[in-house]
Structure formats: C-alpha cells, structure tokens
Amino acid sequence: MAEASFSKDEKARIKAAIEKAELNTSGEIRVHLENHCSKANVLDRAAQVFAQLDMHKTAARNGVLVYMAVKDHKFAIIGDAGINAKVAEDFWDVTKEKMLAHFKAGNLTAGLEEGILCAGERLKEFFPYQKDDKNELSDDISFGKN
C-alpha cells in the first residue's frame, strides 16, 4: 500500500499542510495516495477518486483533490465545478510545476506540502476563508488499496 511509502511524521506533515492551506480559503483540500493508477489517464482516475470520496458534496463545490500514484510516478490536481467555473483552464499548472520539482528530486512529502499550500494560497482569491467556515471534508489522507 502507498501508506507504507510515508512515515508517520511525513503523513502528519501532509495533514498539517492541508489544515494550514484551508486557513486561507473556504476550499476543501484532500490528498489521495495509492501505488498504481488503475486507469490509462491519471486525470480519469483522479476524477473517479474525487467522486468516491464525495468531494462534490461541498456547499460551494470548491473541493480540490491532490491525487498521486506513488509507484507509477503519476499525479494530478483537480478541482470541483465551483472552482472550474471561476478559474482559468491552466490554473493548476503553477502548483503542479512546484510539486514536480520536488518529486523529481525524490522528495514526495515536500512536493505534496508545497502543492497543498500553493493550492490554498491560489484559491484564496476566488474562495477566501470565511469566519463561519466549516470543514466539510476530512483533512486525513486517504489511501488506495493497491
């Protein structure tokens, strides 16, 4: 399982990054890790996981999934309809490039942390944090079975 690829400390760092990022935005960020991507297209698999995690059930439709197939060296960032309606098509490119630099250096945790924090910062413009914001989705990392 992909869970074994990350130490207890690394998992805690990733969760802490989600919590910190969500202080900037009302957007809801989740991370899903698995060893292998079960679809030919990583975006198709990310969309499938997004649905399985019920991420489309936020009030503002502002969920973000950071998906990674650790052993296949594939990852994707996808946002829900509320985000896609407000941002440019290349909105996630900056975040993905920052993550990729860390991944190429073999530092998955740092790449995930920077990507999560970048996503929170970039979403702030479109979905600022609200005083009455409630955490609609778990901040825990989800793991695939493969």
DACORBEL-V358694 format. One record per residue. N is the residue number from 1. PSI is psi in degrees with one decimal (* if undefined). OMEGA is omega in whole degrees, 0 to 359 (* if undefined). D_LAST is the distance of its C-alpha to the last C-alpha in Angstrom with 2 decimals. Layout:
# DACORBEL-V358694
n->(N	N)
psi->(PSI	PSI)
omega->(OMEGA	OMEGA)
d_last->(D_LAST	D_LAST)
This chain:
# DACORBEL-V358694
n->(1	2	3	4	5	6	7	8	9	10	11	12	13	14	15	16	17	18	19	20	21	22	23	24	25	26	27	28	29	30	31	32	33	34	35	36	37	38	39	40	41	42	43	44	45	46	47	48	49	50	51	52	53	54	55	56	57	58	59	60	61	62	63	64	65	66	67	68	69	70	71	72	73	74	75	76	77	78	79	80	81	82	83	84	85	86	87	88	89	90	91	92	93	94	95	96	97	98	99	100	101	102	103	104	105	106	107	108	109	110	111	112	113	114	115	116	117	118	119	120	121	122	123	124	125	126	127	128	129	130	131	132	133	134	135	136	137	138	139	140	141	142	143	144	145	146)
psi->(150.2	-25.7	-33.9	-14.8	-9.8	134.2	169.0	-42.3	-42.4	-41.2	-39.5	-39.4	-40.4	-45.8	-41.4	-36.8	-40.2	-48.4	-42.2	-44.1	-37.7	-5.6	-15.2	-21.0	155.2	-6.1	152.5	120.2	133.3	154.5	131.6	126.3	136.5	165.5	-43.6	142.3	118.8	1.2	155.9	-36.9	122.6	-32.4	-35.1	-41.8	-42.0	-41.8	-38.4	-46.2	-41.0	-47.3	-42.3	-32.4	5.1	35.6	-13.4	1.7	19.8	151.6	-42.1	5.8	48.5	37.8	147.6	131.1	127.9	111.4	137.4	131.4	99.3	-52.9	-28.1	-6.6	48.2	145.1	160.6	154.1	125.3	147.1	159.5	176.2	-37.1	-37.0	-49.1	-27.6	-19.0	-19.7	161.7	157.1	-31.9	18.2	-40.1	-6.4	-42.6	-46.5	-44.7	-38.7	-41.0	-42.0	-44.5	-37.6	-42.5	-43.1	-41.9	-28.3	1.4	14.2	85.8	-43.3	-46.9	-38.2	-43.4	-44.8	-50.2	-40.3	-43.4	-47.5	-39.4	-43.0	-45.3	-42.2	-43.3	-32.4	-20.9	-38.2	-38.3	-29.8	73.7	155.6	138.8	143.8	-35.4	16.6	135.0	145.4	103.5	-22.2	148.8	143.7	-5.7	145.7	138.1	148.0	138.9	166.3	-17.9	*)
omega->(180	181	181	180	184	178	177	179	180	178	178	178	180	179	179	178	178	181	180	180	182	172	178	192	172	176	181	184	175	176	176	181	172	182	187	177	185	179	179	181	183	178	177	179	179	179	178	179	178	179	181	180	181	183	179	184	175	184	182	182	185	175	178	176	170	183	176	170	191	184	179	181	178	174	179	172	178	178	181	185	180	178	183	179	185	187	177	182	182	185	185	185	180	181	181	180	178	180	184	178	177	181	179	178	177	181	183	183	179	178	178	179	182	178	179	180	178	179	179	180	183	179	183	181	186	181	182	177	179	180	182	182	174	182	186	181	180	174	180	174	172	183	175	183	185	*)
d_last->(5.51	7.31	9.94	11.29	12.23	14.79	17.72	19.22	21.90	19.70	17.90	21.47	22.72	20.23	21.17	24.81	24.64	23.55	26.42	28.85	27.99	28.54	32.03	32.96	31.83	31.47	28.23	25.02	22.21	18.57	15.69	12.05	9.59	6.04	5.64	6.27	8.74	8.97	12.70	15.44	16.77	14.95	17.55	16.78	13.13	14.62	17.25	15.00	13.26	16.87	18.09	15.50	16.50	20.13	21.00	23.81	25.70	27.42	31.20	31.63	28.47	27.69	24.01	22.10	18.38	17.19	13.78	12.06	9.41	10.30	10.01	11.34	14.06	14.20	15.29	17.45	19.80	21.02	23.77	25.05	28.23	30.56	29.55	29.55	33.04	34.44	32.95	33.37	30.81	30.13	29.79	26.36	27.36	29.01	26.06	23.65	26.17	26.49	22.76	22.58	25.44	23.59	20.36	22.58	24.18	20.91	21.12	18.03	19.36	22.80	21.57	19.69	22.80	25.21	23.42	23.30	26.94	28.03	26.58	28.52	31.62	31.56	31.00	33.98	36.40	35.16	33.84	35.76	35.09	37.24	39.05	37.91	34.29	31.85	28.20	26.74	23.02	21.25	21.20	18.24	15.03	12.25	8.64	5.61	3.82	0.00)
